[in-house]
Amino acid sequence: MAVVALATHRPVWAALGNSWDSRWYADIARYGYGTVLPGRVPGMSRSDLAFFPLFPALERAVVTIVPISLTVAGLLVAWCSAGAAAWGIYAIGEHLHGRRTGTLLVLLWGLLPHAIVQTMAYSEPLMTALAAWSLYALLTRRWLWAGTLALLAGLTRPNALAVAAAVLSTAALVLWREKGVRRDWRIWTGAAFAPLGWLGYAAWVGVRSGSPLGYFKIQREWGSRFDFGVSAFQFVRRIFTDRGAAPHLAYDMAVAVLLAAVAALVLFAMDRPPLPLLVYCFVLLVIAIGGTGFYASRPRFLLPAFPLLLPPALALTEARPRTVIVLIATVAAISLTYGAHMLYYASTAP
């Protein structure tokens, strides 16, 4: 990154902390909500209400306590969140399959093609951290922690609905199977907490915009709506069939990641994983594929879907050390190269 920064005359700090979505978060932290910019389509607009509040709130808290810029504060929040996410991912891998699998799971997550986003002032690292620890709390039957962390995740990103779905489905299964715990107030409370963050923010946007469905209207004006994968299918078909179109690395990589994620979900489900992990990944994938627009960014929407990496992590656990080293080094080279391309040369947001 330092070499590319010198070649492009753009500092790493600015590229990581002051580009694309990070600018919106910084403006929310600085001025609060209320910014509306013209959209790409005449008559449409882009409101900052499309961005959930927890990440900019943490940025604001950091600059209030420490005399640093919002750019540095955003990176500090993102980096600490990425560290907490790595710890949570390791905890799940170690809990299910041992320390070696936990370590390899973190390595694979940190070397995904769009892993550069984990070091940018974006909200994905924060959501991944909250999701990982909420899922770990579910696996270890800490219901209040699971629900509270799911609530906070719901204040971070739209697709954090997947965390709430994992909590609710797991609570429902436990209450159905284990009649003796039906009076346990912690299960009911954790399940009740889980969706409140997402629902609360959507309701607040509705009140502020003057429409009960105001949040969904704002998302549509950004070009984001749910069409059950119709536009995603058309996008993938166009990539494969439009031979006259110029190659676009970001779009090609997006298609590859989405197809790989579908295959990974099938393999993951065949291993009969714990219900919360399966529901969480399934909902994340449905949201990523079923939504419209921002196709180059779809892979980063799947960065929190780390449980899908458990099958390859388990396979590497049984592999020879030399094989693991060569594979990890190769994947690292690809990830770093693609990350530099997306950060400095791509015309679309990571």
Secondary structure, 3 states (H helix, E strand, C coil): CHHHHHHHCCCHHHHHHCCCHHHHHHHHHHHCCCCEEECCCCCCEEEHHHCCCHHHHHHHHHHHHCCCCHHHHHHHHHHHHHHHHHHHHHHHHHHHHCHHHHHHHHHHHHCCCCHHHHHCCCCHHHHHHHHHHHHHHHHCCCHHHHHHHHHHHHCCCHHHHHHHHHHHHHHHHHHHHCHHHCCCHHHHHHHHHCCHHHHHHHHHHHHHHCCCCHHHHHHHHCCCCECCCHHHHHHHHHHHHCCCCCCCHHHHHHHHHHHHHHHHHHHHHHCCCCHHHHHHHHHHHHHHHHECCCHHHHHHHCCCCHHHHHHHHHHHHCCCHHHHHHHHHHHHHHHHHHHHHHHHCCCCCC
